Amino acid sequence: MGADLIPDNQLLTRIARGDTEAFSLLFRRRQGEIYRFALHMTGRPAIADDVTQDTFLAVLRDAGRYDASRATVVAWLCGIARHHVLRRFERERSMPTIEMDDELVRGDSMLVADQDALSDLTRAEQVDAVREAVMTLPVRYREAVVLCDLQELSYADAAAALGCALGTVRSRLHRGRALLASKLGIDREPSKSDRPATAEDPDERRRDRVRPIEFQRAARIVRRMA
């Protein structure tokens, strides 16, 4: 089996045994995802770099503690990264702000737009607008939006990363999307699958794919920005 075909969980097993090549392969394969998660959460490239480094240092120490029955490797890595992001939030109460070349427009007043606003923006403006809007979300909603919409994790993986129930992820994502759409000036009708999950919901694992084209386009752009 070629090195690139070795599953993540097998790489972790090898890392736990001291295999440095396995660690290098896992780092090359997943560091971009962890960096993007940290950047979307903090808005600061330098902190995203630090969180990525701290996450993979933790992998070196704790690879043997990974339990495939509880989470995928990506979810486990995001959970570690989230822990380090929250620690940075605790240390730096002034966060979150976002580093950008242009002057920032602050708070909820940053975008007052009609329902075609995103369609009229250039690609760069869409990136900046969505990134700023995501950064204004309360952390519990931001992390749900980042994991599910920007990182494209399943609800189950997001729940594992956040250490919460799957229904909680859906509820937070529902609220986060509504706040984000409001900040971006998008008229958005929630679909049935976008409502908070209930215990009777037989399809909790289904991702919500029914969103306005502007919201989908913006999310795709932000996923490619880092």
N, C-alpha and C positions, 0 to 999 in steps of 0.2 A: 504494500500500500504506500503510495506517495505521501510525502510529509503533509502536503496541502489537503489530503483526504482524511487525515486522522481526526476523529471527532474531538470536540473541545473537552468532553469529560475524560477521554483517554489521555489527552495532554495534561490535564490536571493530575491524573494518577501518576504520570511520569514525573511531573514537577514535584510532587510529594516525595518522590524517590530521589530527588536531586538532579533531574535531567535538565540541564541548562538549555539545551537545544529546544526541548519542548516548551520551555518558558519563552524563549525568543520567538518561537512560532506563534504561540498564543498571543503574545504581546503584539506582534505584527498584524495578526488577524483581528484583534479586538480593541486595540488602543484607540483607533479612530472613533469607534462608537462611544467609548467611555469619555473621551475628550469632548465629543459633541454634547453628550448628556451634561457634563459639567459646565460647558460653555452656555448651553441653553438655560441652565439653572442659575448661573452666577453672572453671566454677561461679561466676564473678565478672562481674557485669554491666559494671563499669567496664573490665575487661580485654577483654571481648567487644566493647565499643565501640571500644577502641583497635585491636584486631585487625581489625575491620571497616574502620576508617579506613585502617590500614596496607595492607590488601589492595587497596582501591580506589585508593590512591595508587600502588601497584605497577602497577595496571591502566593508569593514566595514563602511566607510564613505559614499560611493557613490552607494551602491546597489540599492537605489531607483531611480537612474538616468539611470539604464540599460533599453534599448529599444530593445525588441526582434524583432521589425520590421527592425532594422538596422544591427544587427549582432547576431550571435550565442554567447552563453556565452563564449565558448572557444576563439572565435575571439576577444571578448570584453576584456577578461583577457590578451590575448597576446598583444592587443593594449596598455593596461595599462603597461604591462611589458616592451614593446618596448619604451614607454615614459621614463621609469626609466633607461633603458639601455642607451638611447641617452643622458640623463642627466649625466650619469656617463662618457660617452665619452667626453662630454663637459668639465667636471671637470678634467679628466685625459687624456690629449692630447697624452700621450705616448701610450695609448691603441690603437689597440689591440695587445697584446702578449698572449701567452698561457702557462699555468703552466704545466710542465711535468717533470718527473724524469730524463729523458735523455736530453742531450744537444740538443738544437733546431737547426735545419737547417733553415737559414733565407731566406725569399723572394722567388722570382721566381726560384732561382737556387736550391731550396730544393729538387726537384725531377726531374731528367733527366732520363726518363725511356722509354722503348719501349711499344708497345700496350699491351703486356702481363704482364706489371709491377705488377698490383694489383693481378693477379693470382699467382704470385710468392711470394707474401708477406705473412707472417704469419698473423693471425687474429689481434694480438696486433699491428703489424706494419701497417696494413690497417687502424686500428682505428686512430693511430697517424698521418699517412700520410693524411688521409681525414680531420681530425680535423685541422691539420696545414694548409692544402690547403684552407679550408673554412675560416679560420681566416685571410688569406691574401686577400680575396675578398673585394672590396669596400663595405661599409656598405649597400648601396641601393641594391646591388646584393646579398650580404650575407643574408640579412633578407628575401629576396624572396626564396633563396635556403633553408634556415633553415625552414621557415614556410611550404613550399610546399613539399620539398623532405625529410627533416628530421623530421618535426612534422606532415607531411602528412595532412595538412589542404587543403581544396578545394581552388581553385582560388578565389571563392567568399569570403570565410572566410579570406584568406590572404589579399584580397583587403580591407575588413572591418578592419582588424587589422592594416593595414598600412595607412588607410585613403586615398586610391587612387583608380583609375579606375581599373577594372578587366583587361583591355587590358594592362595597365601599369605593372601589376603583371606579365603577360605573357611575356612581352618584357624584363623586368628585369630578370626573371627566365631564359629565353632563353640565355641572355648574361652571367648570372652567371654560368649556366651549361657549357657553352662553355669555360669560363675562368677556371673553376674547372677541366674540362676534360683535358685542356691543361696543367695545373699545375701537374696533376696526370699522364700525359703521355698516355692518352687514346685517341685512334682514335675514333672520334664520328661523325657520319653523322646525322645532324638534321632531325627529321621527320617533316612531314607537320604540325602536331599538336604542334610542338615545336617552330614554327616560330611565330614572334610577331603577336598578333591578330589584325584584322581589323574590321571596323564597319560592314562589310558584313559577317564576320565569323559567321555562324549559330550555332557553337558548342563551344563557348568560355568557357563553364563550364567543358568541358571534360578534365580530367587530362591526361598528357602525360605519357603513359605507355611504350613507345617504346624507350628504352635506352639500350646500350650495357650491357651485363651481368656483366662486371666488375663494371660499374657505379652503377647498381642496388645493387650488393652485397655490395659494399662499403657503400652505403646509409643505407642499412639494418643494417650493423654492427654499424654504428655511432648512429643510432636510439636506439640501445640497450646498448650503452656504458655508459650512465649516470644513 
